[in-house]
Protein backbone atom coordinates (compact mmCIF):
# COMPACT_ATOMS: atom_id res chain seq x y z
CA UNK A 1 0.00 0.00 0.00
CA UNK A 2 1.46 3.36 -0.99
CA UNK A 3 1.23 6.60 0.97
CA UNK A 4 -1.16 9.31 -0.16
CA UNK A 5 1.44 11.97 0.56
CA UNK A 6 4.88 12.50 2.07
CA UNK A 7 5.00 14.04 5.54
CA UNK A 8 7.07 17.22 5.79
CA UNK A 9 8.39 19.38 8.60
CA UNK A 10 9.47 22.66 6.99
CA UNK A 11 8.88 26.29 7.80
CA UNK A 12 8.75 28.40 4.63
CA UNK A 13 7.47 31.83 3.59
CA UNK A 14 4.09 31.82 1.83
CA UNK A 15 4.49 34.05 -1.24
CA UNK A 16 0.91 33.73 -2.52
CA UNK A 17 -0.45 37.28 -3.11
CA UNK A 18 -3.82 36.25 -1.62
CA UNK A 19 -2.16 35.41 1.72
CA UNK A 20 -0.11 38.59 2.26
CA UNK A 21 -0.82 40.69 5.33
CA UNK A 22 -2.33 44.17 5.12
CA UNK A 23 1.13 45.75 4.65
CA UNK A 24 2.02 43.41 1.78
CA UNK A 25 4.40 41.14 3.67
CA UNK A 26 4.19 37.32 3.57
CA UNK A 27 3.50 35.07 6.55
CA UNK A 28 5.52 32.05 7.63
CA UNK A 29 3.91 28.72 6.79
CA UNK A 30 4.45 25.34 8.42
CA UNK A 31 4.51 22.67 5.70
CA UNK A 32 2.98 19.42 6.95
CA UNK A 33 2.74 17.30 3.79
CA UNK A 34 3.70 17.06 0.13
CA UNK A 35 1.83 15.39 -2.73
CA UNK A 36 3.30 15.80 -6.19
CA UNK A 37 3.97 19.51 -6.68
CA UNK A 38 1.63 20.66 -3.90
CA UNK A 39 2.30 21.37 -0.23
CA UNK A 40 -0.19 21.18 2.63
CA UNK A 41 0.47 24.14 4.91
CA UNK A 42 -0.76 26.07 7.95
CA UNK A 43 0.04 29.81 8.13
CA UNK A 44 1.05 31.70 11.28
CA UNK A 45 -1.60 34.41 11.63
CA UNK A 46 -3.27 37.00 13.91
CA UNK A 47 -7.06 36.52 13.53
CA UNK A 48 -9.01 34.15 15.72
CA UNK A 49 -11.10 32.84 12.79
CA UNK A 50 -10.11 32.23 9.15
CA UNK A 51 -12.91 31.41 6.68
CA UNK A 52 -15.25 30.69 9.59
CA UNK A 53 -12.90 28.13 11.19
CA UNK A 54 -11.32 28.77 14.58
CA UNK A 55 -7.52 29.01 14.39
CA UNK A 56 -5.24 26.98 16.64
CA UNK A 57 -3.94 29.06 19.57
CA UNK A 58 -0.18 28.69 20.16
CA UNK A 59 0.33 30.60 23.42
CA UNK A 60 1.99 27.57 25.06
CA UNK A 61 4.52 26.99 22.27
CA UNK A 62 5.75 30.49 21.48
CA UNK A 63 7.74 33.09 23.36
CA UNK A 64 6.28 36.50 24.33
CA UNK A 65 7.97 38.46 21.53
CA UNK A 66 6.35 36.45 18.70
CA UNK A 67 3.66 38.42 16.86
CA UNK A 68 1.69 35.59 15.25
CA UNK A 69 0.15 33.52 18.03
CA UNK A 70 -2.24 31.39 15.96
CA UNK A 71 -2.12 28.84 13.14
CA UNK A 72 -4.69 28.91 10.32
CA UNK A 73 -6.54 25.84 9.02
CA UNK A 74 -4.53 23.80 6.54
CA UNK A 75 -4.72 24.25 2.77
CA UNK A 76 -3.06 22.79 -0.33
CA UNK A 77 -1.00 25.10 -2.53
CA UNK A 78 1.49 24.77 -5.40
CA UNK A 79 5.12 24.43 -4.25
CA UNK A 80 6.36 27.40 -6.32
CA UNK A 81 4.24 29.77 -4.17
CA UNK A 82 6.47 29.08 -1.15
CA UNK A 83 9.92 30.49 -0.51
CA UNK A 84 13.06 28.67 0.55
CA UNK A 85 13.25 26.47 3.63
CA UNK A 86 13.76 28.53 6.82
CA UNK A 87 13.91 25.76 9.39
CA UNK A 88 11.95 23.03 11.12
CA UNK A 89 8.99 23.15 13.48
CA UNK A 90 9.46 21.78 17.02
CA UNK A 91 8.16 18.27 17.73
CA UNK A 92 5.48 19.45 20.23
CA UNK A 93 4.16 21.98 17.72
CA UNK A 94 4.02 19.41 14.91
CA UNK A 95 2.01 17.03 17.10
CA UNK A 96 -0.43 19.80 18.03
CA UNK A 97 -0.87 20.84 14.37
CA UNK A 98 -1.37 17.22 13.27
CA UNK A 99 -4.14 16.79 15.84
CA UNK A 100 -5.71 20.12 14.80
CA UNK A 101 -5.66 19.22 11.08
CA UNK A 102 -7.27 15.81 11.74
CA UNK A 103 -10.09 17.53 13.62
CA UNK A 104 -11.25 19.51 10.57
CA UNK A 105 -9.87 17.59 7.58
CA UNK A 106 -10.12 13.82 7.55
N, C-alpha and C positions, 0 to 999 in steps of 0.2 A: 504494500500500500504506500503510495507516495504522499508527501506532504502537500497541503494546499498552498502554503507559502513558507518562506524562510524567515525565522524570527531574527530581529535586528535589535540593536541596543545603541543607536547613534543619537547624538544631538546635532542638529543641523539648523541652518537659517532657512525659513520659509520665504521664498522670493516671489510667491504668487501675488500679483497686484491686488487681488480681491482680499487678501489677508493682511495687508499692511495696516499699521495703526493710523490714528488720525493725523500724525505728523509725517507720514510717508515712510516710516522705518519698518523693517520686517521683524517678526517675532521669532524666537527660538522654537524649534519643533523637536519633539522626542519621537524618533522613528521606532516603531514597534514591530513592523513586518515588511517583507518585500515579496512581491509576486510579479514576475516578469519585469517590466519597466515602471512599475508603480510602487510607491511606498505608502504604508499605513502610518499616519502620524497623529499626534496630539500636540496642540500649540499651547505654550505658556501664555496666559492672558489675564486681563483685569476683571471683566464682567462676571457676574454670578451665574448668568444664563446665556447660552449661545444657541440660537435657533430653537428656543423653547426647552432646551435640555440643561439641567443643572450641572455646572462645571465641578470638577473634583477639587476640593480645597486642600492646599499643600502646606498649611501652617506648620505642621509637625516636621516636615522634611527640609524646609528652607530657613536660611538665616534671616535676621531682621532687615538687612539692607537690600534684599531682593525685592524688586518692584512687582513682578508677576507672581501672584500667590495662588493661581488656579490653573488647571489644565482643562482644555476644551474637549468635547467629545471627539472621538477619532474619525478620520476621513481618509479616503484613498486619493492620491495625487501623483501625477507623473514625476519621475525622478529628476528631470531636468529643471523643475521648479523649486528645487532645494539647493542650497549652497554646499560648500565643502564641509566635511566632518569636523566638528568642534570638540568632541569628546564623547564620553559615555555617561549614561544615567546610573546613579547608585542602585544597588540591588533592592533595597527597601522600596525605593520609588518605582522601580520597574514592576515589582510585585503588586503594589497599590494600583498602578495604571492598568495592569493586566486584569485585575479583579474589576475595576471600573469599566473597562471596555467590554468584558463579558456580560455585565449587568444590562447594557443597552444594546449590544450587537452580538447576537449569537450566531 
